[in-house]
Amino acid sequence: MSFFGFGQSAGLEIILNGADTRKTAEIKTEDGKKERNFLYYDGETVSGKVIVSLRKAGKLEHQGVKVEFIGQIELYYDRGNHHEFTSLVKELARPGELTHNTEYSFEFANVEKPFESYTGSNVRLRYFLRVTIVRRLSDLVKELDLVVHTLSSYPDMNNPIKMEVGIEDCLHIEFEYNKSKYHLKDVIVGKIYFLLVRIKIKHMEIAIIKRETTGSGPHTFVENETIAKYEIMDGAPVRGESIPIRVFLAGYDLAPTMRDINKKFSVRYYLNLVLMDEEDRRYYKQQEITLWRKGEKSRKSQTASPHLPSHLVSAETGFPQGAAINGPPSLPEGTEETEDNGNITNDDNTPPIEGMTREEGDGEGEKEEVSPESQ
């Protein structure tokens, strides 16, 4: 795959080593379109060659030729400032003149790529190669974008989420999700238990919310995006009823959770449980979850990559070492959901009830926080 830059007197071409066999990954551009670029991981070497093609007879005078590997964060509200967190430079040629087509080799060995490539509503994190022929009047520049994926593993216990929420003397429900951390192709499995129902619920849904936060202080911008929405109940529930939840993440365009990336932005995900009564009042509770990228079960090792995160994946199972695979015994994947109405009581082991948030009217009006019920 070749990429040409057009200048007045010369063309630039960047060819990466191993381009014929290297995988590509899709990423959004600023205008919302998608493009595919070569995929790299943290610690992999980035190498290749630069070809300078003279467009007309004669010579090309220059003040030097260089190639840069750059990782930067671009905040859309601060277009003039690009925040670079990685910047490596290789000088390919000293000042002089070119009289014929010339080829230069370059290598950035074992490059640290600490963050995942990301394009959001207000921010973009990108990695790219930039070749520059420095000239007196105007430089000749060519850029080539790369995609970086960050792999993770969670050796700690992947505990389930279990919480009792409600509105005093009106509604008590208990929700349970099988994990608190999910990889991007995972399945969210859970249950909703109705412990007390004294309001007329007609509808219940669960949504995956992505919250992108950029900037800090007075220049903080928060963008919420509903990634997916599922109806999990239509009709009035009764006390003791159990509603199963199963949400497949593989079909959605998700990025891993990103917390305080270079002190510029964060991307977090929430499960939003929403109930609506017959008067169109909405009650909801949000619970944060962590999303992470899992390595493939069998990915060929790349050369000159001592930091390649293939060790994060168990050779026997293909799962990250130490990560929960099927969740806790109470919610194994593929197990039939059962009810035990006789055990739906509030005993000393039940977590404290936390308040839900109620929206008046059709949910577009002022929000009212419902205080937690005293035990």
Number of C-alpha atoms within 10 A of each C-alpha: 9 10 12 16 16 13 15 10 14 19 19 23 21 25 17 20 16 12 14 8 7 12 12 15 15 12 18 16 13 14 6 11 8 12 11 14 16 17 16 24 23 21 18 21 22 20 14 16 16 20 17 21 18 20 15 12 9 11 13 17 15 18 14 16 22 19 27 19 22 18 23 18 22 19 21 16 13 11 8 9 11 14 14 15 13 15 12 12 14 14 14 17 15 11 13 11 13 16 13 15 12 11 14 16 15 18 16 17 13 18 19 15 20 17 20 23 21 21 18 17 16 19 22 18 22 20 24 14 19 17 24 18 23 17 15 8 6 10 14 20 18 21 19 20 16 21 21 22 21 19 22 18 19 14 12 10 13 18 14 18 16 18 17 21 23 26 23 17 11 11 18 22 20 20 19 19 23 25 24 18 22 22 23 20 16 17 18 20 20 23 18 21 22 21 21 22 20 12 16 16 23 16 19 22 17 21 18 22 20 21 17 22 21 24 19 11 7 6 9 11 14 15 13 14 12 13 14 15 15 14 12 16 17 12 12 14 20 15 16 20 18 21 18 16 21 14 16 12 19 12 9 11 10 17 22 22 19 18 14 12 15 14 10 17 23 18 21 19 25 18 19 18 21 20 19 22 16 13 13 16 17 23 25 19 18 17 15 16 17 16 23 21 21 23 22 13 15 10 8 8 11 15 10 13 17 14 15 19 18 20 12 19 22 15 13 8 10 14 18 25 19 15 19 20 16 14 20 15 9 12 19 15 17 8 9 8 14 10 12 9 13 7 9 16 11 11 8 8 6 12 14 15 20 19 20 25 20 21 19 16 13 11 14 10 10 10 14 12 12 15 14 15 15 8 7
